[in-house]
Amino acid sequence: MTMSTDQDTAAASPTNPAPPLETIERLRERVRSVYLGHPEAVDQLLVCLLARGHALIEDVPGVGKTVLATALARSLDCTFSRIQLTPDMLPADVLGVSVYDRESGRFEFTRGPIFANVVLADEVNRTTPRTQSALLESMSEGKVTVEGRQIEIEPPFIVGATQNPYEFEGTYPLPENQLDRFLMRITLGYPSAEDEARVLEQRPSDNALPNLEPAMHASDVLALQSATDAVRLDRALIDYIVEICRASREHTDLRLGLSTRAALALSQAARATALLDGRDYAIPEDITKHALDIGAHRVLPAHHAGSNASGLLDADAGRDILEDVMRSVPAPV
């Protein structure tokens, strides 16, 4: 893939990396040129990318979930694969399969679509739990175990999964352990009237998306992820995150509170949010800005609706309870 202009190529080449702020802003604008919905959804996805996390993009059909994920993938000069998940899909369709090679007389492993830098798992809750679980190890550890051996997935690696609400026919709720692998659960909602009119006028998925050029190389993504790791998180902010998690575990309306993995997600997302704002240090607002999107899908309300009801019900209840938790924990000054 080539860059759109010579200037962009020179700015973002591996030998002449662009300054982080310029690189991030260029990526943000590329994605926003195609996804015309709420701008905060783009920033949420960028936080996941910088924090080495995965994103679950959720809402009713037709509001731009696939467009958003695909726009990010096309804006990166990285390998990209799209998995259209269906009820009859098997784990081997995701991970890969060994095929007998007559010339060598051996079985050779053919890699599946999970072996890409950016993976779009479209309608992840349309496939069975057995196939959903095939994504678990790769999302958690960046590698796949096949026939007793582990195969690394080349970084950067991000899974952008889309799903429809569970009450839609033919969907399978994601188990709690798989939901926990997603850094953030992003709910798009319907666009504003003005944005919807722009979609009708410009038809970005038909016109702009196929011609979208990448804004940065894989090496730039890795550099930005390293810059995210270097963002300073003071001990007071670390204690703030710990207190939020502890308060959630003690809340009477929650059967399951925020885990240590959730605390790590909050801290890394705070660093990424600071970097997006051009700072090398985090502030309390960097934690609270995305806390509900990071935490709501990781908690279990005491009055759990169960798998026969909409998964959105538990997510909405979790958000309401976490809001109460956040109010109960004073932010550091």
N, C-alpha and C positions, 0 to 999 in steps of 0.2 A: 504494500500500500504506500502511496506517496502523499506528501503534504500538499495543501491547497496552493501554497505560494512558496517561492524560494525563500522569502523572508521567514516564514513560519518554519521551514525545514532547517534553516540555519539556527533559528532561535531554540529549537527543541531537539536538535540532534544530540546523540550520546556524547560526542566529543565537545560540544559546546552547550551544556544544559542551560535552559532558560531559568531566570530567577523564579523561585517558587510562586510568588504572588502573580507574576505575569502568566506563568504556566497554568496555575489554577484558574485564573480568570478566563483565559482562553478556552479551557475545557468547559467551564461553566457556561460560557456563551454559546459554544457549539451545541451543547445538549439543549439549552433553552431555545435555540433557533428551531428545533424540531418539536420538543415537548412544550406545548403552549398552555399547560395547566398551571397549577399553583407552583410558584418558583421555589417555595421551601422544600418541595419534594425533591428537586434537583440537588439542593444542598444536603439533604438527608442522605441521598445516594452517594454524594461525594464524600461525606463523612465516613460512610461504610468503606469506600475505596481507600481512603487515607489511613483508616484504622485497621486495615486488613480484615474487615468483617464482611459478612454476607447480608443481603437485604431481601426481605420478604415483602413484596409489593402486592397489596391486597385491596380489592374493592369489586364492585359489580362489573359485569362485562361492558366494554366499550368506553372506558374513561381514560385510556392511554397507558395502561400498565406495561404492555409489551413495547409500545413506542418509547417509553422512558428508558427501559432497560436496553433496548436495541440502540437508542441514541447514544447512551454511554459507551456501549461496546464499539460502535463505529467511530466514536471520537477518540479512541485509543488505538495506537498502532500496535495491537497485540493480537494473538490468536483468539478466535471467537467461535463458539459453537452454540447452536440452539437445539434444545431438546424439547420436542412437543410431546408432553407426557400424556399417555392414554391408559385406560384400564387394562389393556392386554400387554403392556410393556413389561419386560423382564429386567432384572438387575444387570444382566449381561449387555442389554441394549444401552445402558448408561456407562458401565465400567469398561466393557470390551470382552472379547472372547478369544480363546485359543483355536487356531485353525491348523490343520495338518498340512505341512508343506512336503509334497512328494519328492522334490529335488533334494532337500536336506534330510528327509526322513524324520523330521521332528515337528512338534507342535510349536507354532509361532504365535505369540500374543499380538492381537490386533487391538490397538487402543480405541476405547470408546469416546464419545463426545465430552466426557468429563475432563479429558486431558486437554484443556485450553486455558488461556489466561482469564478470559471472561466467558462465563457459561450462563446462558439464559435458559432456565428450567421453567418452561411455559406451562401454566396450569398444573402446578406441582401436586395439588390435591385432587387431580383427576386420576392419578395412578394409585395402585394398591400400596398398603403399608410396606410390603416386602420390597418393592422397588424404591419407595421413598427412603427406606433405611440404607439403600445402596449409596445414598449421598452423604450419609453421616460421617464416615471416617474421612472422606475427602474434604468435607467442609471443616471438620474439627482439626485435622492434622496436616492437610495439604498433601496427602498421599493415599494410595489405594493398595489394598492387599488382595492379590490375585494368585490363586494356586500356591499359597504358602510363601509368597515373596511380596515385598513391598516395593511399589513403584512411586517415585516422587512426581508431583505435579509441579511444573516449572512456575516459579513466581514471576510476576504477581498473579494472584488467583482470587477471583471473586465470583460468587454465585449470586445471580439476581433471579430469584424465583417469583413467579406471579401466581396468584390464586384467587378464586372467586369465593364468596361466602359459602359456608358449609350447607346452608339450607337449599342451595341449588342442586338439582337432581344429578346424581352420578358423581358426587364428590366424597372424598375420604378425609376426615379430620387428621391433621398432622399430629403425631404423638408429642407429648411434652418434651421429651429428650431431643427431638429434632427441632422443635420450635426454639429451643434454647441455643441451637447452633447459629441462629440468625442474630446478628448484632442489633438489627433494627427491624421493626415491623412498620411499614410505611402504608398509610391509608390515604389514597389520593382524593377521594370525594369528587363531586361534579365540578367542572370548571365554572368560572364566572361567566356571565352573559357576554361580556366583552371578549374573553378568551375563546369561548365557544364560537362566536362569530368569526374570529381570526382563523380557527380551525376550518370552518366552512369555506372561507375565502381562499386560504393558502393550501389546504389539504396537504399538510406537511408529511404525513406518512407515505403519500404517493409521490410527492415532488421533491421535498428537501431530504428526506431520510435516505433514499437510495444513493444520493450524490454527496452525502456528508463525508467530509474528509477528516482524518484524525488530527487531534490537537497536540498530542504528545506521544512519545515512544514509551516502550515498556521500561526502559532505564529511567525515564523521568518519573514514572509511577513509583518505582523502587526508591528513588531519591526522595520523593515527597513522603513516602511511608517512613523512611529513616528520619526525615525532618520532623515528622509527627512524633516519633519515639523520643526525640530530643526536646520536645516542648516541656517546660518546667511545670511540675505539679507540686505545689507546696504541701507540706505535711498537714496544714490546716484543711486543705481541700481533700486530702486522702482521708483524714478523720471524718470529714463531712460525708463522704461517700460511704464509709463504714457505718456511720450512724444512721444513714438512710436505709441501708440494707438491714441493719439490726432492728430498726423500728418497724420495717415491713414484716420481719419474722415474728414480731411480738404483737402485731395488729390482730385484733379479735375477728376481723372480717376476712382474714386471709388464712387459708389452710396451709399454703406454701408461700413463703416470702422469697425475697431476692437472694440468690446464691452468691458464692464467691466469684463464679464466672460472670455473673451480672455486675458485680463490683468492678471486675477487670474491664468489662465492656463500657461501663460508665466512665472509668478513668481514661480509657483509650479514645473514646468518642469525645471527651472533653478536650483532649490534646488536639484531635483533628479539627474540632470546632474552632479552637484558638488559632490554629494554623490557617484555616479558611478566612479568619478575620485579620490575618496578618500579624499575629502575635506569637512570640516564642515562650509565652507563659500563659497558664490557664487562670480563669477567674470563676467564681461561683456560678455565674450565668452560663458558662460553658457546660456545666454539669446539668443544670436544671432545664436547659433549652431542649434537650432530646431525652430527658429522663423517662418520660412516659412512653415514648416510642421504643425505648430500649427495654423498659421494665415490664410493661403491661402484659406482654405475651409470656413472661417468665413466672408470673405469680398465678396462684390458683385460689379463687375466692372460696370462702368457707361454704357458701351455698352454690357449689359447682353445678352448672346447668347440665353437664353430661354430654356425651358424644352425639346424642340424637337431636340436640338443639343446635342453633347457630353458634359456630365458634366465635363469631363477632360478639355475642352476648357476654361471654366470659372476658373477652378482651376489653369491652367497654366497661364492664364492672371492675376489672383490674385497674383501668385508668382512673376511674373515680376513686377507688381506694388508695391508689398511689398518690393521687393529688392530696388526699387527706394526710398521708404519710409525709409528703414533702412539706406540708404546712406545719407539721408537728416538729420538724427538725430545723432549728435556726441555722441559717447560712453564716459562714464566717465573714467577718467584716474586713 
